[in-house]
């Protein structure tokens, strides 16, 4: 992660110190029996830090490197198989789950790869209960900063490397002390000791190893922290609070809203410009189709004329089949385009001929029906020749179409 931190904060048990540029903020802390800040102290702290950082809605939130003490912190060096980045993180989670008393999802933890040896790689893991970091992250988020947490001892080591590969670094305060053990120049464990530098003699004896917890007043330490790649950071892995602590800066939301507003205003114009070639092609196709309309009208008129002048052959055949008595046989049937009908056939007797003529006239399709010839045959039938003239189409009665007979139902078994 980048070290572009512009705010540095020490969050201790009894005091908080913050450095923002050249400005310095210090406030003593009051904690209850459970170790958490009292309500009054928290209220004073939020008000003081907000006034100190002076957050603006249009300005990005400052990135704060927050150093915390070693209370509740566990530090271990783990051996892992060599793998790529994602696989290494998965292996780290498995190792943390087996080595630490709490599962990874209940810890705020960070890791740093130390090196490789004989097909394995070594990692330094620092972990603390998630609620410790979540409470600090929530408080600092209310003050207008994006906090990133590390150990005070690691921040101090980053600015003042130890003189020897293997040594002990002791930080003594008025109430307790922190002892950091280094092996091969790398931290291996950290402990809290009930050693207090309250009396002057103890302070003089520890003066050569003590130093400040994280002396934010010194310009040398500040310059080193600004150049520093961020020391090992404690992250709220897969945590909603962690996401809230690293939330996006407000100006990004303002920029997104402005872009959305501009898009809403200019979208109709952009749509018109983008769709202009498509609309031009559609208009050209419409103009081509419009040029074809006269030819289509001529063809339609011609087809309508054919339909109107065409004799109704099928309708006449249907009418004859409907009114002809049973046993009638038609030998020939001729019909001209002008509607003149001539038919020849054999029927059962003169009465059937008379009935056929009457039904043809009653159908309302013929203006005249004439029996031209009627000759008896030896088999007691009559050979008949008839002529008829069709009425104009507008004078004919509509034909009644018989509905198909219903299918007989199958007998139920």
C-alpha positions, 0 to 999 in steps of 0.5 A: 500500500502507498505511504501517502499519509498526510496525518499521523496519530498515536492512539495510546491508553492514556493519551492521543496525539495527532500531527497534521502538517505543522499542527499538533493536537494532544488530548489525555484519554479517560477509560472506563473499567472495561478499557473503552473510552468514557462517553464524555471523553469520546465526545471531547475527542470527536469535537477536538479532532473535527476542529483540528482536521476541519473536514470539508465536503468538497475536499478528500479525506486525509489518510491517517497512519494510526499507531496503537499500543501492544495491548491485546496484540499477538505477533507471530512468524509463520512458515508457508508454502511458496505461492502467488498473492491470492493463494498466499492470502488463502494459506495465511487465513488457514494458518491464522485459523490454526495458530490463533485463538480466534478465527480470521474473520474476528481479527484485524490482522496484517501480514508481511512476507519476510523471505524464502528458504528451501521452498518455503516462505516466512511471513510476519503476522500481527493480529488484534481483536476486531472490535479494538480496531473497529471502535477506533476506526468508527471514532476517527471516521466521525472525525473526517479521516480515513484511518490505517492502523499499525503498531507503534513499535513497528512505526518506530522501527521503520523510522529508527532501524535497530543497530543489531540484527538480534536485539530487544527494544523497550519502550517505557511509559508512566504506567507500563512498558512494551518489549519488542524482540527482534530476530535477524532484524525482523520482529518476532514477538511483542510483550507488555511488561508491568515496568513503569518509569515513574521514579527518576532513577528508573527513568535515568536507567532506561533513558538510553533505550526509551525514547518517546512512544511515537514522538510526533513533535520531532521533525526528524520522525515526521520526515522519515514517516512521510518517506516511509513505505507504510509499515505492516497495516492491521486491516479489517478483513471482510468486515463491513466496519473496515469498508466503512473506515475506508469509505470513498471521499465525499467529493467523489459522490459529488462528482458522480452526481454532477456527471449524472446530471450532465448526462441527463441534460445532454443525453437527448442531444447525444442520442440524436447525434448517435442515431442520426446515421440510422435515422437517415438510412430509415428515411432513405428506405421510406422514400424508396418505398414511397416511390413504389406506391404508384406501381403498387396502386396500379397492380392493386386496381388490376387485381381488383378488376380481375376479381370483379369481372371473373365469373363465379365458377365455384359458387355456381357449381356449389349452388347447382350441387346444393339444389340438384335432386338426388340422382342427377347427372350433369354431362356438361356445363359451360359458362361464359365470362358474361354470365351465360350458363348452359348445362346438359344432364340426365334427371329422374323425371319431368318433375325433377326438371321443374323443381330444379328450375324453380330452385335456381330462380328462387336462389336469386342468382339467375335473371332467367332459367330456360329449359331448352330441351327435355327428352325421355330415355328408355330407362324412364329418365329425362335428358335435359338441356337448360340455359340461364343468365347470371345476375350482376354481382351486386344483385345476387343473394349471399349463399348460405354456407352449411356448417360441417356435420358434427362428429358422432361421439364414441360410445363410452366403454 
